[in-house]
Amino acid sequence: MDALLQDQQALFALQEDIMAWSASWLRQLDARPVAHPGDPLPPPRPLPTTGLGLPAVWQAFKQDLAPGFNAAPGPRYLGFVTGGVTPASLAGDWLTAVLDQNVASTGNSIATGVELQVLDWLCQLLDLPSSLAGSLTTGATAANLLGMVCARQHAGWRQGRDVARDGLGGVAIEVFSATPHASSLKVLGLVGLGREQVVAVPCLPDSEAMDVAALGSLLAGSSAPGKIVIASAGTVTGTDFDDLAAIAALCRAHHAWLHVDGAFGLFSRLDPSRREWTAGIEQADSITCDAHKWLNVPYDCGIFLTRHAEVLQQCCSVSAPYLDQDDALPALMDRGIEQSRRFRALPLWFNLLAYGRGGVRQWVEANCDQAARLAAWLEASADFELLKTPKLNVVVFRPVRGEAQALLQQLNAGGEVFMTPGQWRGKAGIRAAFSNWRTTDADVERVCRALARVAGA
Ligand SMILES: Cc1ncc(COP(=O)(O)O)c(C=O)c1O
């Protein structure tokens, strides 16, 4: 106890040092190695019997761990779909730990109200109906999980069974999708519907978007009483968009649940020239979006929304005497996976209030322009083949000579830029995804120079 009280004083004494270190880390992001291929390991240390105390641990952190972190929040980390961290969301995230609110039940903190406000702002930002209900999740995978849990429950209802209460039993469900994200396949495994049981809907030519006519025939031919369609609002490589309005009409006709994964692609709605790509989204039964991608808040923040609050509630709500409360606001543990969890809404509250719709729109448009700029350079280059003209923020390409994987390794080893592998229509390639507020046109030029160097080497 004394040691902990001493450490509390130590924290207050160290805070300026920790702040100064943080400021220097952020200022130097641009100069740090963008990645450390090979995953460095921390020096081995036995678990101490008597703890070292915060001041010694702070020194150990700086010495042993700090050199091994990559500059993922920096401007040239173009792997996966990786957002940065805005100053306002970082402030909100720090305070989240300080405040340590458990956003589970209601009646004893403003935290639930803040999350509900943030969900409402997100609906305004994305121009979605304010009647949607949902919660903040760990990420898009967890939002996809909630989508499938609700879809499964709905399919059970149609077959006279409460799946959340009684299990799947003999409930028959068929899942249809054209280009589901890997996380959706993982989720189908988790919810007992089977990763390899998806009915593959063909794609349109040279696209990852669903062939809606083919979906219509497959739905008409299916005898499964429960049907789920997973649509994409932005596939992770081609950034193609399924025709949501047409798919929603088919889902209505065939009593299928429509889940839309718009983890990053939903932000295309902020750009008037791309707004039409997600027309019909408001008819989806459930929607996944991600905040730790294009909204540039720190990790651990996804978004799940549904038109069916009652289904979500039935899936997530369990009663226990110590949990029963009678409050005006919904308890968020009844709308999500966890019972106890962190106050994810606060970084978003800071972010959305600090930068508004206009700020987010600027990041989205700038990142899309950067993707187009890189694509134009690749197209003009004799060393590379652009595999698909980017529609949004992802560029997929390959070297004209040699293996994409080998070139990617060389590129990432340089420490100036980080990209991840991709595949387009069976051709192995390299993917660069732009979703960081820090990335500038000058960074795109550095990326082009780095690519030219490895291609020439
Ligand atoms: C379309 C899509 N869905 C889901 C995910 C999974 O998101 P997360 O890593 O936040 O769980 C991603 C990640 O890139 C994605 O692009």
The ligand as a Gaussian input file, in Angstrom:
#p B3LYP/6-31G(d) Opt

LIG

0 1
 C      -13.632000      -4.191000     -44.461000
 C      -13.010000      -4.584000     -43.152000
 N      -13.731000      -5.252000     -42.238000
 C      -13.224000      -5.632000     -41.060000
 C      -11.917000      -5.360000     -40.738000
 C      -11.363000      -5.802000     -39.406000
 O      -11.173000      -4.667000     -38.615000
 P      -10.459000      -4.700000     -37.175000
 O       -9.041000      -5.024000     -37.476000
 O      -10.687000      -3.335000     -36.646000
 O      -11.137000      -5.725000     -36.356000
 C      -11.122000      -4.665000     -41.651000
 C       -9.699000      -4.370000     -41.349000
 O       -8.959000      -3.939000     -42.188000
 C      -11.680000      -4.246000     -42.876000
 O      -10.959000      -3.568000     -43.781000

